[in-house]
Amino acid sequence: MRARASRRGGRVDARGALRLLGVAAFLLAGAGLFDCEPLFVPAATLLVLALGALGWALAGALGARVERSVGVRRAVEGEAVEVRLSARGGPLGLLGATLDDPLVGAPRRLGWRRRERLRVQARFARRGRRELAPPSLRFGDPLGLAAARVDGDGPPASVLVLPRVEPVVGAPRAPRGRGARARRGRGGGFGAAEVELDGLRPAREGTSAARIHWPSLARGAGLMERRLRPEADARPLVALDARLPADEAALDAAVRATASLAVHLARHGGGALLLPGDRRPVPLDADLHGWTAQHVRLALLEGGAAPLPAALSGRRGPLLLVVAHVPARVPRLLLASPSSRRVLIVPGELAGRRAAFAVGGCHGYVLGSVAGERMAA
């Protein structure tokens, strides 16, 4: 994406030159009023300086142009983004020119050549959409009496900064050996295999013998079949509660942890992601289908919303709830969830508790019996 400087010229700041002209006019008036010829010399000198400074700035800005090219429209937090800038001067070249661009940082003084090319590496510390104003050139005289600014007339560059995906430190690895593939398909190391069975029901015609519950037949209860829950309900679910963030850093850490856990689970057998306001979780597999759209939503997410409790009903797999603050009690979403295993992820740490894993500046704690349990601040 490119931003070009306006061909119509730019704004002129001549306050210093005008003040100097005022002093020159005052001296000329005094010389004429009191017939004091020696005052004509400094008056003329100041007049020449003011007009010369103003002419220097205007001549430098005449025909000047600047271009900027940003290589990407999306970037990740802390990721280097290449930015190319090209500045071209007018009749005086780039003498006395200063390049001002939000991606360069402090204004940069250019040389005397007619054209300059710069290549810089820009980094964005926080997620979100960044609207970058076009670059500009500022031409001024050595005394700083006048300056002409050539502003860009192109559209501002827009860069979407995505939350960084970090490794999960201390997370259980996927099992190996016999049956590893099946266990990974049911949630990997977060324990979801025990929720497959959902009770018994009378056997239907054509039911596979592998699903027949033979102990029921032996007890005289008739031919019964095992009723299994959908595999998606058994997969781990990562949910984000963005209410009451301690500060922007805590919210960013929670978003970063959510993205990291979602990708980690997807690559280790599959999982699901539930963002604030969603009616149902979004499934994620090893190929990360649909992850791009969720990544963008996480980049633009603001605090103040929580997942809908109805979206958690019926899911028996592990629930990993990420919150943007350290709660005093176990969140209600965990208490009301029918999940077989509950994990609370908070920004920072909980005093007096041992974290099961760490990710993105947050720590995860596996909860046992959550009824009435309190969190240590």
PyMOL commands that set and color helices and strands:
alter all, ss='L'
color gray80, all
select helices_A, chain A and resi 15-34+37-61+180-184+188-190+193-195+209-211+214-218+231-234+248-267+291-300+309-312+332-336
alter helices_A, ss='H'
color red, helices_A
select strands_A, chain A and resi 2-4+11-13+65-70+74-76+81-88+97-100+108-109+115-122+128-132+136-140+147-151+157-162+197-202+224-228+237-241+271-274+282-284+319-323+342-347+357-359+362-367
alter strands_A, ss='S'
color yellow, strands_A
deselect
rebuild
show_as cartoon
